[in-house]
Amino acid sequence: MPENLTIDSDKLLAYLDVLIEAFNSNEQLKEFVENLSSGSIRRALDFVTTFVGSGYVATSRILEAYERGDLYTVPMHEFIRSVMYGDYSYYDPQASEVSNVYDIFSVDGREHFLTPILLAACQAQAASISDGFIDEGAMYQHLQALGYSAEQIESHIDRSIDRKLLQSGREGGPRKLRVTSAGAYMYKRMMAYFTYLDAMVVDTPITDPVVRAKIRDIYTIKDRTERARQFCDYLDSCWDFEGQETSFSWPIVSAALRDDIASVDLRAERTRLRRELNR
């Protein structure tokens, strides 16, 4: 151990007990770690290590609750935020383990949905295939029928493979694709979390200049939830697949996301009222 470093063993054990209880009782937390790690124990342990060392986690609050004998539940938003941001104040796509599925390579607003549509379509088409791999050409055909260009599709497939949302394989023929558990979790669960959208909004290019001017660097939770709603409105306006069949539905995700934003507002208001009563 480094010289002059002391550790309160009782507090350390208390903290570890909180983490053990969190993973024993919080199904959402287990789902997050198990899926984003895609079966890699090393990656899962990295998530927990990042959480323990994160400046976004109020360690003192965890220990105070433990000392009072209260059951402390690790909030999902704290765990997600610590994994997404790491040691940074803002989301960094190069450093983060979590991918921005809203990111685009062109000025086409519909492209915000290309990655989730790609992931959902891969999973849907592979449902009846034993190994889960589908021909890459089938994805090009499906996505081009929705109006995407070959260049857009190639960029999103390559990025999804690089970010471990898709797994690629080739057996002497065309490349094959399979959705990883991380890829499925991203479009099924992660996109509906306010914490995720709050991080991605400042990293996502916005094609509408009017909306782009409204998206600013802000700090209060009230301002952040309002910014999230503005970004949702923008994405709603970009969803233009009338009469076209897609395995992914942004309107469903948008509704779930707005519910989560409303719950964040409610928790923030309750916290404000408690503080006023304790003054």
Protein Blocks (a to p, Z undefined) as FASTA:
>chain_A
ZZhiacdfklmmmmmmmmmmmmmmmmklmmmmmmmnnopaklmmmmmmmmmmpckbcfkl
mmmmmmnopacdddfklmmmmmmnmmafbdcfklpmbdcfkbcfbfcfklmmmmmmmmmm
mmmmmmmpmnlpacfklmmmmmmmnopafklmmmmmmmmmmnopaccddehiacdddddf
klmmmmmmmmmpmklmmmmmmmpccfblklmmmmccdfbfklmmmmmmmmmmmmmmmmcc
ehiacfbdfklmmmmmmmmmmmmmmmmmmmmmmmmmmZZ
